[in-house]
Amino acid sequence: MTRRARKHLLKPLVCLLAVVALEGCISPTPNAVGRYTSPIGGAPVISNETPYSAALRCLAGFVRQRPVRIAVGQIADYTGKTESDGSGRKVTAGAALMAMSALNKAGVHMVERFDTSVAEMELKYANNKLIGDDAPRPDAKPGDFRKILAGSIPGSDYYIVGGITELNFNIRSENASGNGGGSDLPDILYQRE
């Protein structure tokens, strides 16, 4: 066997050994907490249940009866609040992604409007007749390319865009009071029971 042949045989063999060695790091069944393996650095990906999760799942039943398509656009941070140590903003830049997660929990059909770069590139390739299918359709002829059909991209019934404009650390979840200045309404005191 030549030196070049040994070199090309060694690479796949090393990859195969690495895969077999790493196979023992994960279990096919989850543990009591629902994880398949221990997270690196103590930050596991878990289901993020919030006080709104049950309400969103309840809304999913309504959405099944009356389907709706929603597009989520940019939801920006307009608070201007940054950490005092200069490590970044106090409000996440992922508000649009959080809105998408909430809509997904509610069973809403979403259409992509947040990052359309992939769809635009696919459309550009299809327009230039560069995209074909690996498994051609039964009616396709050899060398067929993806056709651009009018109306093939679903539209949205509603869209969500906007920004986070206020960040208050002095709002209490235990109780709050509010005054109706200049009105005939009495002072209102909201208290958690």
MDAnalysis code that builds the backbone (N, CA, C; Angstrom):
import MDAnalysis as mda
import numpy as np

u = mda.Universe.empty(579, n_residues=193, atom_resindex=np.repeat(np.arange(193), 3), trajectory=True)
u.add_TopologyAttr("name", ["N", "CA", "C"] * 193)
u.add_TopologyAttr("resid", np.arange(1, 194))
u.add_TopologyAttr("resname", ["MET", "THR", "ARG", "ARG", "ALA", "ARG", "LYS", "HIS", "LEU", "LEU", "LYS", "PRO", "LEU", "VAL", "CYS", "LEU", "LEU", "ALA", "VAL", "VAL", "ALA", "LEU", "GLU", "GLY", "CYS", "ILE", "SER", "PRO", "THR", "PRO", "ASN", "ALA", "VAL", "GLY", "ARG", "TYR", "THR", "SER", "PRO", "ILE", "GLY", "GLY", "ALA", "PRO", "VAL", "ILE", "SER", "ASN", "GLU", "THR", "PRO", "TYR", "SER", "ALA", "ALA", "LEU", "ARG", "CYS", "LEU", "ALA", "GLY", "PHE", "VAL", "ARG", "GLN", "ARG", "PRO", "VAL", "ARG", "ILE", "ALA", "VAL", "GLY", "GLN", "ILE", "ALA", "ASP", "TYR", "THR", "GLY", "LYS", "THR", "GLU", "SER", "ASP", "GLY", "SER", "GLY", "ARG", "LYS", "VAL", "THR", "ALA", "GLY", "ALA", "ALA", "LEU", "MET", "ALA", "MET", "SER", "ALA", "LEU", "ASN", "LYS", "ALA", "GLY", "VAL", "HIS", "MET", "VAL", "GLU", "ARG", "PHE", "ASP", "THR", "SER", "VAL", "ALA", "GLU", "MET", "GLU", "LEU", "LYS", "TYR", "ALA", "ASN", "ASN", "LYS", "LEU", "ILE", "GLY", "ASP", "ASP", "ALA", "PRO", "ARG", "PRO", "ASP", "ALA", "LYS", "PRO", "GLY", "ASP", "PHE", "ARG", "LYS", "ILE", "LEU", "ALA", "GLY", "SER", "ILE", "PRO", "GLY", "SER", "ASP", "TYR", "TYR", "ILE", "VAL", "GLY", "GLY", "ILE", "THR", "GLU", "LEU", "ASN", "PHE", "ASN", "ILE", "ARG", "SER", "GLU", "ASN", "ALA", "SER", "GLY", "ASN", "GLY", "GLY", "GLY", "SER", "ASP", "LEU", "PRO", "ASP", "ILE", "LEU", "TYR", "GLN", "ARG", "GLU"])
u.atoms.positions = np.array([
    [0.852, -1.168, 0.000],
    [0.000, 0.000, 0.000],
    [0.899, 1.232, 0.000],
    [0.547, 2.175, -0.864],
    [1.374, 3.374, -0.963],
    [1.104, 4.313, 0.209],
    [2.003, 5.254, 0.351],
    [1.886, 6.223, 1.444],
    [0.630, 7.088, 1.278],
    [0.313, 7.453, 0.045],
    [-0.878, 8.266, -0.221],
    [-2.141, 7.475, 0.096],
    [-2.175, 6.205, -0.257],
    [-3.348, 5.362, 0.022],
    [-3.547, 5.222, 1.525],
    [-2.453, 5.040, 2.283],
    [-2.561, 4.934, 3.745],
    [-3.108, 6.229, 4.336],
    [-2.667, 7.370, 3.795],
    [-3.120, 8.667, 4.295],
    [-4.623, 8.821, 4.088],
    [-5.115, 8.447, 2.903],
    [-6.541, 8.582, 2.610],
    [-7.382, 7.538, 3.346],
    [-6.799, 6.419, 3.705],
    [-7.508, 5.400, 4.477],
    [-7.535, 5.786, 5.951],
    [-6.515, 6.470, 6.420],
    [-6.410, 6.832, 7.830],
    [-7.469, 7.865, 8.244],
    [-7.767, 8.840, 7.392],
    [-8.740, 9.879, 7.741],
    [-10.126, 9.307, 8.044],
    [-10.722, 8.513, 7.166],
    [-12.045, 7.953, 7.485],
    [-12.007, 7.028, 8.704],
    [-10.889, 6.333, 8.885],
    [-10.767, 5.430, 10.026],
    [-10.751, 6.212, 11.338],
    [-10.034, 7.335, 11.373],
    [-9.991, 8.187, 12.563],
    [-11.377, 8.770, 12.837],
    [-12.068, 9.217, 11.792],
    [-13.427, 9.757, 11.964],
    [-14.369, 8.697, 12.509],
    [-14.271, 7.486, 12.003],
    [-15.119, 6.392, 12.473],
    [-14.838, 6.084, 13.938],
    [-13.586, 6.064, 14.334],
    [-13.231, 5.809, 15.730],
    [-13.741, 6.929, 16.634],
    [-13.675, 8.174, 16.169],
    [-14.177, 9.298, 16.962],
    [-15.686, 9.196, 17.154],
    [-16.402, 8.817, 16.112],
    [-17.862, 8.662, 16.211],
    [-18.212, 7.553, 17.190],
    [-17.524, 6.446, 17.115],
    [-17.778, 5.329, 18.028],
    [-17.451, 5.726, 19.464],
    [-16.383, 6.472, 19.667],
    [-16.005, 6.898, 21.017],
    [-17.027, 7.880, 21.588],
    [-17.516, 8.801, 20.759],
    [-18.479, 9.788, 21.231],
    [-19.879, 9.209, 21.417],
    [-20.137, 8.068, 20.824],
    [-21.442, 7.434, 20.937],
    [-21.791, 7.113, 22.389],
    [-20.803, 6.846, 23.191],
    [-21.043, 6.527, 24.593],
    [-21.362, 7.739, 25.443],
    [-21.257, 8.950, 24.905],
    [-21.511, 10.167, 25.668],
    [-22.983, 10.530, 25.763],
    [-23.839, 9.865, 25.022],
    [-25.251, 10.222, 25.022],
    [-26.095, 8.966, 25.168],
    [-27.199, 9.123, 25.869],
    [-28.099, 8.011, 26.115],
    [-29.306, 8.116, 25.188],
    [-29.852, 7.003, 24.734],
    [-31.039, 7.074, 23.880],
    [-32.322, 7.379, 24.665],
    [-32.236, 7.362, 25.998],
    [-33.417, 7.653, 26.824],
    [-33.109, 8.827, 27.751],
    [-34.081, 9.701, 27.971],
    [-33.839, 10.857, 28.842],
    [-33.821, 10.458, 30.310],
    [-33.124, 11.274, 31.104],
    [-33.107, 11.021, 32.545],
    [-34.376, 11.596, 33.176],
    [-34.440, 11.631, 34.499],
    [-35.640, 12.084, 35.205],
    [-35.988, 13.536, 34.910],
    [-35.008, 14.362, 34.591],
    [-35.238, 15.774, 34.303],
    [-35.638, 15.978, 32.844],
    [-35.413, 14.979, 31.997],
    [-35.753, 15.087, 30.590],
    [-34.577, 15.359, 29.685],
    [-33.352, 15.274, 30.217],
    [-32.152, 15.522, 29.415],
    [-31.549, 14.196, 28.971],
    [-30.959, 14.215, 27.799],
    [-30.301, 13.028, 27.274],
    [-28.843, 12.950, 27.676],
    [-28.265, 14.087, 28.021],
    [-26.862, 14.125, 28.404],
    [-26.626, 15.314, 29.325],
    [-25.520, 15.320, 30.002],
    [-25.192, 16.456, 30.865],
    [-24.717, 17.619, 30.007],
    [-25.198, 18.823, 30.293],
    [-24.795, 19.964, 29.476],
    [-23.375, 20.394, 29.763],
    [-22.746, 20.969, 28.771],
    [-21.406, 21.510, 28.932],
    [-21.542, 22.903, 29.531],
    [-20.873, 23.178, 30.612],
    [-20.900, 24.508, 31.210],
    [-22.117, 24.791, 32.059],
    [-22.957, 23.806, 32.306],
    [-24.093, 23.991, 33.192],
    [-25.240, 24.793, 32.619],
    [-25.355, 24.905, 31.308],
    [-26.445, 25.668, 30.709],
    [-27.211, 24.790, 29.723],
    [-28.123, 23.958, 30.234],
    [-28.840, 23.058, 29.333],
    [-29.939, 23.775, 28.561],
    [-30.278, 23.226, 27.418],
    [-31.425, 23.703, 26.672],
    [-32.632, 22.973, 27.233],
    [-33.546, 23.719, 27.799],
    [-34.736, 23.124, 28.403],
    [-35.969, 23.879, 27.931],
    [-37.123, 23.277, 28.132],
    [-38.361, 23.951, 27.813],
    [-38.537, 25.112, 28.778],
    [-38.790, 26.282, 28.264],
    [-38.904, 27.474, 29.096],
    [-40.373, 27.733, 29.410],
    [-40.846, 27.177, 30.490],
    [-42.234, 27.373, 30.904],
    [-42.349, 28.691, 31.653],
    [-43.318, 29.499, 31.277],
    [-43.565, 30.783, 31.914],
    [-45.008, 30.797, 32.402],
    [-45.397, 31.807, 33.161],
    [-46.804, 31.908, 33.565],
    [-47.763, 32.019, 32.370],
    [-47.269, 32.405, 31.210],
    [-48.111, 32.544, 30.023],
    [-48.223, 31.257, 29.215],
    [-47.407, 30.247, 29.499],
    [-47.374, 29.035, 28.682],
    [-48.719, 28.333, 28.630],
    [-49.385, 28.202, 29.765],
    [-50.691, 27.527, 29.786],
    [-51.708, 28.305, 28.959],
    [-51.688, 29.627, 29.055],
    [-52.615, 30.449, 28.274],
    [-52.329, 30.322, 26.777],
    [-51.057, 30.254, 26.403],
    [-50.708, 30.110, 24.994],
    [-51.158, 28.759, 24.457],
    [-51.011, 27.697, 25.259],
    [-51.474, 26.377, 24.828],
    [-53.001, 26.350, 24.705],
    [-53.676, 27.067, 25.596],
    [-55.132, 27.176, 25.516],
    [-55.538, 27.889, 24.228],
    [-54.803, 28.904, 23.868],
    [-55.065, 29.648, 22.647],
    [-54.887, 28.761, 21.411],
    [-54.034, 27.752, 21.522],
    [-53.793, 26.840, 20.397],
    [-55.076, 26.139, 19.970],
    [-55.955, 25.820, 20.922],
    [-57.233, 25.203, 20.560],
    [-58.079, 26.137, 19.722],
    [-58.096, 27.396, 20.057],
    [-58.831, 28.402, 19.285],
    [-58.226, 28.555, 17.897],
    [-56.897, 28.557, 17.818],
    [-56.209, 28.728, 16.533],
    [-56.471, 27.537, 15.616],
    [-56.591, 26.325, 16.177],
    [-56.897, 25.152, 15.356],
    [-58.254, 25.297, 14.677],
    [-59.209, 25.911, 15.370],
    [-60.547, 26.089, 14.799],
    [-60.584, 27.224, 13.789],
    [-59.791, 28.250, 14.007],
    [-59.751, 29.422, 13.128],
    [-58.292, 29.722, 12.779],
    [-57.724, 28.993, 11.813],
    [-56.301, 29.170, 11.486],
    [-55.982, 30.604, 11.049],
    [-54.810, 31.040, 11.444],
    [-54.336, 32.372, 11.102],
    [-52.840, 32.275, 10.818],
    [-52.371, 33.097, 9.872],
    [-50.933, 33.148, 9.576],
    [-50.414, 34.504, 10.005],
    [-49.337, 34.479, 10.774],
    [-48.759, 35.709, 11.303],
    [-47.290, 35.783, 10.914],
    [-46.860, 36.967, 10.540],
    [-45.446, 37.231, 10.252],
    [-44.891, 38.097, 11.377],
    [-43.703, 37.766, 11.819],
    [-43.034, 38.560, 12.858],
    [-41.853, 39.257, 12.210],
    [-41.854, 40.572, 12.316],
    [-40.753, 41.363, 11.781],
    [-39.804, 41.751, 12.897],
    [-39.119, 42.829, 12.708],
    [-38.134, 43.294, 13.683],
    [-38.826, 43.891, 14.900],
    [-38.436, 43.450, 16.089],
    [-38.865, 44.051, 17.350],
    [-37.587, 44.504, 18.032],
    [-37.324, 45.791, 17.944],
    [-36.031, 46.326, 18.365],
    [-36.067, 46.864, 19.794],
    [-34.883, 47.006, 20.374],
    [-34.725, 47.611, 21.701],
    [-34.485, 49.099, 21.520],
    [-35.471, 49.904, 21.935],
    [-35.341, 51.356, 21.864],
    [-35.188, 51.974, 23.250],
    [-34.861, 51.165, 24.248],
    [-34.728, 51.702, 25.605],
    [-33.447, 52.502, 25.758],
    [-32.402, 52.109, 25.064],
    [-31.120, 52.780, 25.203],
    [-30.393, 52.417, 26.480],
    [-30.905, 51.458, 27.229],
    [-30.296, 51.059, 28.504],
    [-29.178, 50.061, 28.252],
    [-28.009, 50.349, 28.833],
    [-26.868, 49.438, 28.722],
    [-26.362, 49.088, 30.115],
    [-25.633, 48.011, 30.192],
    [-25.052, 47.590, 31.468],
    [-23.986, 48.600, 31.884],
    [-23.856, 48.810, 33.180],
    [-22.897, 49.802, 33.678],
    [-21.456, 49.389, 33.434],
    [-21.212, 48.085, 33.293],
    [-19.839, 47.628, 33.055],
    [-19.487, 47.608, 31.567],
    [-20.421, 48.075, 30.720],
    [-20.147, 48.147, 29.285],
    [-20.265, 46.825, 28.560],
    [-20.897, 45.828, 29.175],
    [-20.971, 44.503, 28.561],
    [-22.134, 44.334, 27.588],
    [-22.916, 45.373, 27.399],
    [-23.992, 45.267, 26.415],
    [-25.284, 45.881, 26.894],
    [-26.338, 45.599, 26.163],
    [-27.646, 46.157, 26.469],
    [-28.338, 45.358, 27.567],
    [-29.227, 46.035, 28.289],
    [-29.992, 45.375, 29.348],
    [-31.141, 44.549, 28.778],
    [-31.679, 44.966, 27.640],
    [-32.797, 44.271, 27.008],
    [-32.259, 43.426, 25.865],
    [-32.796, 42.223, 25.728],
    [-32.327, 41.311, 24.692],
    [-32.598, 41.842, 23.294],
    [-31.746, 41.470, 22.375],
    [-31.962, 41.814, 20.973],
    [-32.834, 40.757, 20.301],
    [-33.213, 39.729, 21.036],
    [-33.987, 38.630, 20.472],
    [-35.469, 38.692, 20.760],
    [-36.043, 39.882, 20.860],
    [-37.472, 40.004, 21.169],
    [-38.330, 39.388, 20.072],
    [-37.934, 39.527, 18.819],
    [-38.701, 38.933, 17.720],
    [-38.686, 37.414, 17.826],
    [-37.559, 36.850, 18.225],
    [-37.477, 35.399, 18.379],
    [-38.350, 34.922, 19.536],
    [-38.428, 35.721, 20.605],
    [-39.310, 35.371, 21.719],
    [-40.769, 35.420, 21.290],
    [-41.129, 36.412, 20.469],
    [-42.494, 36.490, 19.954],
    [-42.796, 35.268, 19.088],
    [-41.833, 34.837, 18.276],
    [-42.027, 33.646, 17.447],
    [-42.214, 32.403, 18.305],
    [-41.443, 32.286, 19.389],
    [-41.586, 31.136, 20.281],
    [-42.965, 31.120, 20.925],
    [-43.456, 32.285, 21.346],
    [-44.782, 32.369, 21.955],
    [-45.863, 32.005, 20.946],
    [-45.750, 32.505, 19.723],
    [-46.735, 32.175, 18.693],
    [-46.700, 30.690, 18.362],
    [-45.519, 30.100, 18.359],
    [-45.396, 28.672, 18.106],
    [-46.095, 27.872, 19.202],
    [-45.923, 28.295, 20.450],
    [-46.588, 27.622, 21.569],
    [-48.098, 27.738, 21.441],
    [-48.572, 28.828, 20.835],
    [-50.003, 29.040, 20.644],
    [-50.523, 28.337, 19.390],
    [-49.656, 27.639, 18.675],
    [-50.084, 26.885, 17.500],
    [-50.343, 27.732, 16.265],
    [-49.820, 28.943, 16.245],
    [-50.043, 29.851, 15.122],
    [-49.124, 29.463, 13.969],
    [-49.673, 29.469, 12.753],
    [-48.842, 29.251, 11.568],
    [-48.115, 30.549, 11.272],
    [-46.797, 30.459, 11.157],
    [-46.003, 31.663, 10.902],
    [-45.398, 31.613, 9.513],
    [-45.252, 32.781, 8.924],
    [-44.544, 32.907, 7.658],
    [-43.293, 33.730, 7.909],
    [-42.234, 33.389, 7.225],
    [-40.934, 34.020, 7.471],
    [-40.877, 35.414, 6.894],
    [-40.694, 36.378, 7.771],
    [-40.475, 37.754, 7.347],
    [-39.326, 38.387, 8.129],
    [-38.837, 37.682, 9.134],
    [-37.765, 38.216, 9.979],
    [-36.433, 38.176, 9.243],
    [-36.117, 37.018, 8.648],
    [-34.883, 36.882, 7.874],
    [-35.242, 36.240, 6.545],
    [-35.465, 37.045, 5.556],
    [-35.880, 36.528, 4.248],
    [-34.707, 36.283, 3.320],
    [-33.497, 36.363, 3.841],
    [-32.322, 36.237, 2.974],
    [-32.249, 34.876, 2.286],
    [-32.619, 33.796, 2.995],
    [-32.565, 32.464, 2.380],
    [-33.615, 32.359, 1.281],
    [-34.843, 32.804, 1.562],
    [-35.909, 32.747, 0.559],
    [-35.561, 33.595, -0.659],
    [-34.982, 34.769, -0.426],
    [-34.608, 35.641, -1.542],
    [-33.512, 35.008, -2.391],
    [-32.551, 34.336, -1.739],
    [-31.477, 33.675, -2.486],
    [-32.028, 32.502, -3.292],
    [-32.934, 31.722, -2.683],
    [-33.555, 30.609, -3.414],
    [-34.317, 31.125, -4.632],
    [-35.048, 32.225, -4.443],
    [-35.805, 32.807, -5.553],
    [-34.867, 33.286, -6.653],
    [-33.762, 33.881, -6.252],
    [-32.782, 34.357, -7.235],
    [-32.190, 33.177, -8.014],
    [-31.824, 32.097, -7.300],
    [-31.290, 30.912, -7.972],
    [-32.330, 30.285, -8.903],
    [-33.586, 30.206, -8.422],
    [-34.641, 29.621, -9.255],
    [-34.887, 30.481, -10.485],
    [-34.840, 31.796, -10.312],
    [-35.042, 32.713, -11.429],
    [-33.950, 32.544, -12.480],
    [-32.737, 32.225, -12.036],
    [-31.619, 31.999, -12.959],
    [-31.525, 30.547, -13.413],
    [-32.523, 29.745, -13.045],
    [-32.625, 28.331, -13.434],
    [-31.428, 27.522, -12.938],
    [-31.010, 27.806, -11.700],
    [-29.874, 27.108, -11.130],
    [-30.285, 26.029, -10.130],
    [-31.543, 26.036, -9.683],
    [-31.982, 25.072, -8.672],
    [-32.798, 23.975, -9.328],
    [-32.438, 22.753, -8.999],
    [-33.192, 21.579, -9.417],
    [-33.486, 20.747, -8.188],
    [-34.216, 19.664, -8.353],
    [-34.546, 18.790, -7.237],
    [-33.732, 17.515, -7.341],
    [-33.244, 17.011, -6.177],
    [-32.504, 15.750, -6.170],
    [-33.392, 14.599, -6.615],
    [-34.597, 14.560, -6.056],
    [-35.556, 13.533, -6.440],
    [-36.598, 14.206, -7.325],
    [-36.443, 14.106, -8.631],
    [-37.355, 14.827, -9.519],
    [-38.796, 14.351, -9.370],
    [-39.707, 15.260, -9.653],
    [-41.128, 14.934, -9.636],
    [-41.402, 13.899, -10.725],
    [-42.511, 13.145, -10.598],
    [-42.821, 12.127, -11.623],
    [-42.989, 12.719, -13.015],
    [-43.485, 13.940, -13.088],
    [-43.704, 14.556, -14.402],
    [-42.494, 15.342, -14.895],
    [-41.396, 15.336, -14.111],
    [-40.216, 16.123, -14.485],
    [-39.387, 15.393, -15.527],
    [-38.796, 16.188, -16.363],
    [-37.890, 15.648, -17.378],
    [-36.459, 15.886, -16.913],
    [-35.498, 15.100, -17.382],
    [-34.107, 15.323, -16.972],
    [-33.680, 16.756, -17.280],
    [-32.984, 17.348, -16.332],
    [-32.517, 18.715, -16.507],
    [-33.552, 19.761, -16.146],
    [-34.694, 19.334, -15.591],
    [-35.712, 20.303, -15.170],
    [-35.175, 21.163, -14.044],
    [-35.632, 22.355, -13.974],
    [-35.242, 23.275, -12.913],
    [-36.496, 23.670, -12.148],
    [-36.286, 24.272, -11.000],
    [-37.413, 24.693, -10.174],
    [-38.129, 25.855, -10.842],
    [-39.428, 25.703, -10.953],
    [-40.248, 26.736, -11.576],
    [-40.642, 27.776, -10.537],
    [-40.757, 29.012, -10.969],
    [-41.246, 30.088, -10.110],
    [-42.722, 30.254, -10.424],
    [-43.552, 29.952, -9.440],
    [-44.992, 30.036, -9.627],
    [-45.543, 31.227, -8.864],
    [-46.370, 32.010, -9.519],
    [-46.985, 33.167, -8.867],
    [-47.859, 32.688, -7.709],
    [-47.732, 33.366, -6.582],
    [-48.551, 33.032, -5.417],
    [-48.075, 31.831, -4.630],
    [-46.857, 31.359, -4.858],
    [-46.385, 30.168, -4.154],
    [-45.862, 30.476, -2.747],
    [-45.599, 31.738, -2.436],
    [-45.154, 32.110, -1.096],
    [-46.380, 32.550, -0.306],
    [-46.660, 31.885, 0.825],
    [-47.872, 32.246, 1.575],
    [-47.778, 33.637, 2.180],
    [-48.880, 34.324, 2.169],
    [-48.949, 35.652, 2.763],
    [-49.364, 35.563, 4.220],
    [-49.330, 36.679, 4.905],
    [-49.722, 36.701, 6.307],
    [-51.051, 37.415, 6.464],
    [-51.806, 36.986, 7.473],
    [-53.051, 37.668, 7.820],
    [-52.752, 38.877, 8.697],
    [-51.757, 38.728, 9.564],
    [-51.352, 39.792, 10.484],
    [-49.835, 39.791, 10.569],
    [-49.272, 40.900, 11.004],
    [-47.831, 40.938, 11.247],
    [-47.558, 41.689, 12.536],
    [-46.463, 41.302, 13.172],
    [-46.048, 41.912, 14.429],
    [-44.697, 42.573, 14.204],
    [-44.640, 43.864, 14.444],
    [-43.397, 44.631, 14.392],
    [-43.447, 45.637, 15.534],
    [-42.348, 46.227, 15.852],
    [-42.371, 47.254, 16.892],
    [-41.064, 47.342, 17.627],
    [-41.170, 47.793, 18.866],
    [-39.975, 47.967, 19.661],
    [-40.289, 48.007, 21.140],
    [-39.276, 47.735, 21.926],
    [-39.375, 47.833, 23.378],
    [-38.886, 49.231, 23.724],
    [-39.762, 50.040, 24.307],
    [-39.445, 51.450, 24.514],
    [-39.213, 51.821, 25.959],
    [-39.494, 50.918, 26.887],
    [-39.365, 51.291, 28.291],
    [-38.835, 50.110, 29.092],
    [-37.975, 50.429, 30.047],
    [-37.429, 49.432, 30.965],
    [-37.493, 50.022, 32.364],
    [-38.336, 49.437, 33.207],
    [-38.518, 49.931, 34.574],
    [-38.134, 48.844, 35.562],
    [-37.247, 49.197, 36.481],
    [-36.873, 48.256, 37.530],
    [-37.723, 48.466, 38.776],
    [-38.494, 49.540, 38.821],
    [-39.241, 49.849, 40.030],
    [-40.674, 49.321, 40.002],
    [-41.053, 48.540, 38.987],
    [-42.384, 47.937, 38.951],
    [-42.343, 46.686, 39.813],
    [-43.248, 46.603, 40.756],
    [-43.298, 45.465, 41.676],
    [-44.342, 44.466, 41.205],
    [-44.056, 43.210, 41.391],
    [-45.032, 42.191, 41.029],
    [-45.969, 41.873, 42.198],
    [-45.591, 42.268, 43.395],
    [-46.420, 41.999, 44.572],
    [-47.666, 42.880, 44.577],
    [-47.496, 44.169, 44.469],
    [-48.634, 45.081, 44.434],
    [-48.200, 46.385, 43.792],
    [-49.185, 47.147, 43.351],
    [-48.898, 48.441, 42.739],
    [-50.089, 49.342, 42.981],
    [-49.854, 50.625, 43.018],
    [-50.961, 51.566, 43.167],
    [-50.918, 52.551, 42.024],
    [-52.088, 53.051, 41.670],
    [-52.150, 54.010, 40.585],
    [-53.140, 55.112, 40.922],
    [-52.821, 56.339, 40.587],
    [-53.687, 57.472, 40.836],
    [-54.271, 57.962, 39.527],
    [-55.548, 58.308, 39.537],
    [-56.195, 58.890, 38.364],
    [-56.228, 60.393, 38.522],
    [-55.174, 61.076, 38.181],
    [-55.096, 62.527, 38.354],
    [-56.040, 63.259, 37.411],
    [-56.836, 64.167, 37.951],
    [-57.724, 64.985, 37.135],
    [-58.971, 64.279, 36.683],
    [-59.327, 63.174, 37.309],
    [-60.544, 62.475, 36.920],
    [-61.414, 62.248, 38.145],
    [-62.617, 61.773, 37.926],
    [-63.542, 61.527, 39.027],
    [-63.382, 60.131, 39.607],
    [-62.462, 59.361, 39.064],
    [-62.268, 57.995, 39.552],
    [-61.470, 58.008, 40.849],
    [-61.824, 57.151, 41.811],
    [-61.058, 57.091, 43.052],
    [-59.703, 56.423, 42.812],
    [-58.790, 56.624, 43.761],
    [-57.500, 55.938, 43.685],
    [-57.740, 54.436, 43.698],
    [-56.951, 53.729, 42.912],
    [-57.128, 52.287, 42.809],
    [-55.894, 51.621, 43.392],
    [-56.104, 50.584, 44.172],
    [-55.002, 49.817, 44.729],
    [-55.155, 48.379, 44.271],
    [-54.163, 47.914, 43.513],
    [-54.165, 46.531, 43.072],
    [-53.287, 45.744, 43.999],
    [-53.812, 44.671, 44.512],
    [-53.026, 43.862, 45.432],
    [-53.194, 42.401, 45.080],
    [-52.120, 41.692, 45.116],
    [-52.120, 40.270, 44.830],
    [-52.786, 39.518, 45.954],
    [-53.687, 38.624, 45.621],
    [-54.398, 37.867, 46.672],
    [-53.817, 36.493, 46.812],
])
